[in-house]
Amino acid sequence: MPAAPPFASPQQLLRSPDGLAKAVVILLVVAAVSDLLAVLAGLNIRSLLGDALDNGFATFDDAEAGRADNLYMASGVLQLLVMLATGVVFILWFRRVRLNAEVFDASMQPMKPGWAVGAWFVPFANLVMPHRIAGGIWAASAQTHTDGSWRTVSTTPVNLWWGAWVCSSVFSRYASQQYTKAEEAQEVMDAAGRMLAADALGIVAAVFAILFFVRKLTRMQGERAALGVYPLS
């Protein structure tokens, strides 16, 4: 007789996050690539401005500068579109794993399931609340021993992912504001440097999300569901 699928629980409430996790990983890779393209476009602008400042704008080419600026703006639009798509799918996945955590052990969840979506849209609080929710999901998804006792799983991966995401989000907002305000060539060059750093942080955050959070948590939930050991209600 074939074994039951890992997510076929007695309560019939568990749903596999595997498909959404794969979509999130693909989109995070695309996001990292779009950040890399923005880095290259930013380096191009810095190179043009650096050369112009060195020779007093004697050889500055307005047409070439316009193309470089258009390329940088286009990379920014690409980043925005990819970010929106990634955010939607990530939140769908996050909600799915949160609902599964409710089945595994509702007592470990610090907030109601609906906050798995709503927490991302509360200004300022969205820098803290999703991390609290993720911690509850992580704890409930930790694989138990066969006798039902808990296995200790380090929360370091969750903290690394969240720290990278917060740093990337906050610094990206700051760098974008500085770039918008820049007027003089040196100011634009400095602001472009900050944008380069922000894009590099975005790449790090995407990689951490893939390796330390999405893939690992999805695997943990599969292992947890396969055991079929749930607290008595």
C-alpha positions, -999 to 999 in steps of 0.1 A, spaced: 0 0 0 16 34 -10 26 57 18 4 88 24 17 121 11 36 141 38 9 168 39 -21 144 42 -27 151 79 -55 137 101 -70 172 103 -68 176 65 -58 212 71 -22 210 60 -13 222 25 20 217 9 41 250 5 64 233 -20 49 248 -52 48 283 -38 83 279 -24 97 270 -58 80 301 -73 94 323 -46 129 309 -51 127 316 -89 115 351 -83 142 358 -57 168 347 -82 152 371 -108 153 398 -82 190 392 -75 197 394 -112 177 427 -116 197 441 -87 229 430 -104 218 448 -136 212 479 -115 247 476 -101 262 475 -136 241 504 -147 251 524 -116 288 516 -122 284 529 -157 270 562 -145 298 565 -119 324 558 -145 310 585 -169 308 611 -141 342 602 -127 358 607 -161 340 640 -166 350 653 -132 386 644 -138 389 664 -171 366 692 -162 338 679 -184 359 686 -215 350 653 -231 315 649 -215 291 634 -240 255 644 -233 241 617 -255 261 590 -238 251 603 -204 215 603 -214 217 567 -225 234 557 -193 207 575 -173 179 559 -193 195 525 -187 197 531 -150 160 542 -149 150 511 -168 169 489 -144 150 506 -116 116 499 -132 126 463 -137 136 461 -100 102 475 -90 82 451 -111 102 421 -99 99 432 -63 61 435 -66 58 401 -81 82 385 -56 64 402 -27 30 389 -37 41 353 -41 63 354 -10 34 366 11 12 338 -3 39 313 7 43 329 41 6 327 47 6 290 37 34 280 61 17 301 88 -15 281 84 4 249 85 21 261 117 -14 265 132 -20 228 127 15 218 140 11 238 172 -11 269 175 2 276 210 36 287 196 21 314 174 24 349 187 -2 364 164 -34 353 145 -30 338 111 -43 369 93 -13 388 104 9 367 81 -4 390 54 -14 421 73 19 425 92 38 434 60 16 465 54 18 482 88 43 511 86 73 507 108 58 477 126 65 457 94 102 459 104 94 437 135 60 419 132 68 395 103 99 384 122 78 375 153 54 356 131 83 338 113 98 328 147 65 311 156 63 293 123 99 282 126 94 268 161 62 249 153 77 235 121 108 221 139 108 183 134 98 164 165 114 132 177 93 101 171 80 102 206 66 136 201 92 156 220 107 187 204 140 189 186 158 222 192 164 240 159 186 271 158 168 304 149 200 318 135 189 313 98 157 332 105 176 361 121 202 362 93 175 364 67 155 390 85 185 412 94 196 412 57 161 421 46 157 450 70 191 464 63 184 462 25 149 478 28 160 506 51 192 515 33 176 512 -2 149 537 9 176 561 22 198 557 -9 168 563 -33 159 595 -15 195 608 -17 197 600 -54 165 618 -61 178 649 -42 212 649 -60 218 677 -85 255 684 -89 277 659 -106 296 649 -75 263 646 -55 249 623 -82 281 602 -82 280 598 -44 243 590 -45 249 564 -72 275 548 -49 249 545 -22 225 530 -46 252 505 -56 255 495 -19 218 492 -16 215 469 -46 244 448 -33 225 444 0 194 434 -20 214 406 -36 226 394 -2 190 396 12 177 375 -17 204 349 -13 198 347 24 160 344 19 165 314 -5 191 295 15 182 303 51 145 308 51 123 297 22 140 264 13 149 254 48 114 262 64 96 244 35 118 214 40 112 215 78 74 216 73 76 186 50 96 166 76 72 177 104 41 167 84 56 133 75 59 125 112 22 130 117 27 140 154 4 169 165 -5 183 199 -39 171 212 -66 198 208 
